[in-house]
Amino acid sequence: MALRSFRSLGLLATAFAAALLAFVPARAAASNPLVGMFEDQPALFSNPVGELSNLRLLGVTMIRFDATWSQIAPAPNSRRPPRRFNAANPAAYPAANWRPFDAVIRAAQADGIQVNLDLDGALSTTPLWAVGPGSPRTKTGPHRNWEPNARLYGLFARAVATRYSGTYVPRGSTTPLPRVSFWSIWNEPNYGPSLAPQALPGHPGVEFSPLLYRNLVDAAWTALAGTGHGHDSIIFGEVAPRGSAGFGQFNGMKPLPFLRALYCLDSRYRPLRGSAARLRGCPGTARGFAARHPGLFKATAFSDHPYMRWYPPNKEAQPDPGYSSLGEIRLLERALDRVQLAYGSHRKLPIYDTEFGYITTPPKHDNQIEPGGKRYPWPTQATAAYYLNWAEYISWRDPRIVSFDQYLLADAVPANKSTDWGGFASGLLNYNMTPKPTYAAWRIPLYMPVTSGSIGQALEVWGCVRPAPFAALDTGQPQSAEIQFQPSSGGPFTAVQTVNLTSGCYFDLPIRFPGSGTVRIMWSYPSGDPRLSPSGPLTATSRSVQITLQ
């Protein structure tokens, strides 16, 4: 969809408290500062400057998007590549196909926002000339991610990495393109539409997509290392958090069985032997495996899409030992440690959350029933805001988790029957660009694990003023925020604590409140900063939290 301007909306205004309670300034906590990551590729490509400006107002420090193979490659719908096509040379690809990617990367550099470039990754992204033989037909043609040719994928990765090496000057330009230093490899390889077949044809229940993905990781790793990106941040995995036991060729495979097969291990984390190894393309011995597949052992981190669907973020509604959702993230951490240990490595791979969010009602219908009778009790927008802050707090507390991602700024389609009532409606803004409660929740998270107690008891107040580091960078001035309180009997909000944000955006403080009431965080964008200040009111608040003290 075309990006519509959000600047005209302004931001939530608050009345600054006239009378302040006595307080002592507190320093923000620096524990486990998460990377604030965002993904909204259609809007980025439609209006890169405007979208990145909007994301900077939110405090986004990294954007993630796909270097889509079929969107860049020549003749993507042909069974044969062009004659004399040097797939490793970025100049061999149509110049117009690179322009949307160049524009986003240049705009991100200008705004001081990092880029996480996913080498391929979206659905139906393999050029037809790189699709494996026997690709079954779908409603839109041959399955475009069926056994993608790893050698050709490696050449494509080399072309992308060369173009964004920081030294490449495209034809018609006098200056090099910015360098990209953060890479992902594929997207949701345990999901049939992204990589197929999931099961070995003719052998139901035998994992096959892990072999395909292992080859893709090897190819991308070699390409990045060979183009001067060997010391960049390189992450792999990008797994969907759920799947089914009977995954077949096109269903989703549970991420932990996928991980074990990727490392050629059985359910007890022992190297596969005999026919079990042979069917899965494994060597049948641990000797030499790590050297042949360095990306699996030397990558910066593993990446996960820990969606919690409509559940609270702390617990999976239907726990499963094969899942990697946020509620089951400890299972993924233990599995990552065990696959490394199986080959003599004691590495504890960090985990990047590279896709997350909550679909809301509206626009979805509450307790929407799909064909087959399956019920989807989507959370309200207010509940989703609460879940989002809770999820970030859980992530912040976990030393293995490195990032917190939001998928979509705005809902991409209007809500009607033809769009399934808003499609994947995880945006922080409604389709008409009005903010959901999740907008304020993502911009200034606030979470209190305990909201009731005795008067005089200190309560933990955790939060983040996400745009504050940009404000400090732009103005050269340290930033601070106020934790404010309003008694349940009414009256104005007054400040009970000032937080000096000298170590990033996060803080975690014990605070004593005078009684029951409402807690919020208030912060002001710097006046007159053209790179950060919004049009309209400058003050911004978190969502409110009700506390009860007796």
C-alpha positions, 0 to 999 in steps of 0.5 A: 500500500502507498504510505500515507503521511503520519506526521499530520496526526501529531502525537498524544498531548498531556497537560504537564503537572503544575505541582510536583511531588518531592522526588530524587532523580534516578539513573536509567538501568542499562541491563540487556538493552534490546535492539528496537527492530522494525519490519514494514517492507511495502511501506518502506519501498513506497516512501522510504524517506517518509516511512523512515522518518516515522520510524525514527519518531518511534525510536526504531534503531534497525529496520529489517527487509528482504533482498528479494531474489525474484524482484532483483533477478533478470527474467525471474519468470523464465525457466532459463537465466539470460545468456552470459548472465554473471549472477555474482556481478551486481551490474548484471542485474537490471539497474531499475530492480536495485533502485527500491533497495538502494533508496531504503538503504540510503535513507536509513543511513541518513537517519542513523538507522541500521539495516538488517538485510535478509538475503531472500526470505519472502514467499515466492521469491526464487526466480523460476530458473533457480527452482528445483525440478519437479516443482508442483503447481499452485494456484499462481503457478509453480511453487517458487521456493521448491528446492532452490538452487543453493549454488545460484543462491550463493551467486545472488548473495555475492552480488547483493553483498558486493553492491552493499560493501560500502565501496560499490559505485553503481553505474551513473553515480559518483559515490558508493552505496552505503555499507550493509553490515547486518545480514539474515539468511532466508525466512521461515525455512521451516514453513512450507510456502517459504521452503519446500518440500518440508518432508523428503518426497516419498518419505513422509516424516523425514525432514528435508527442508533442514538439508535445503536450508543447510545448503543455503546457509553454507552458500550465503556464508561463503558469499558474505565471507568472500565479499568482505563481510566475514566480520559482519553480523550474520544471523540464521534461523528466522524460524516460525515458532510453531508447526505440526507433527505431520508437516508433509511437504508444504505444512510447517515443521516445528522449529526444534525438530527442524533445528535438530535435523539442521545439525544432523542430530536425533531427538536425543541430540546424537549425530544421526547414523545409517539410513536416518543420516543418509535420507537427511543428507547428513554425514553419519559422523560428527567428525568434520561437520562443524568445519563443513558448515561454519555458518551454523557455528560461527554466526553472530546469532540465531533468529526467531519469530516468537509470535504469541498469537492471541495469548499472553506473552508468558505462556503458550496456551497449548505448550509443545516441546517443539515450539519456539514462541516467546512463551517457550523461548527457554526450550529454544535456548536449551536446544541451541546449547545442546546442538552446539555441545553435540559438536564440542562447542560451548557457545550460547548463541544469542537470539534475535527476535526478528518478527513479532506483534499482535493482531488486534480486534478491531479490525479483526472480529473478536472470536472470529471463526474460520472455515473448519470451526477454528476460533481466533480470539484476537486481543483488543487493541488495549489488551494487545498494548499491555501484552506488547509491553509485557513481551518486551519486559520478558525479552529484556529480562532474558540475557539471551534475547538481543532484539525486540521486533515489531511487524508493521507500522500500519494495518495494510488493508481495509477491514472487510470480508474480502480481506478477512477483516484486515488481514495480518492486522498487527500494525501500530496504526489502524488502516486509516492511520489513527494510532492504536494503543499499541503505538504509544506502548511501542514508543514508550513501553511501561510494565509493572509486574506487580500492581497491588500491595501495601502503602509504603511498599516499593513497586517495580516500574520498568520502561523505555523511552525509545526515541530518547537516544536519537534525541540525545544524539541530535541535540547533544543534550541528555534526556530525562523522563518523568514517572507520573502518578494520578490518585484514584480520587482524581486530580492531575498527574504529578511527577514522582520520579525523574529518570535520567536516560543516560544509558539508552532508553531503558530503566527499571526502578523500585518506586513507592506511590502514595496510594491507589491510582494511575501510573504513566511515563511522560517525555517530550520530544526536543523542540525545534529538532527537524530530524525528530520533533513531530508536527503538533504537540511535543509531549508523549506518554506511555499507556497508563497502568492502574495500581491498588495500594491498601 
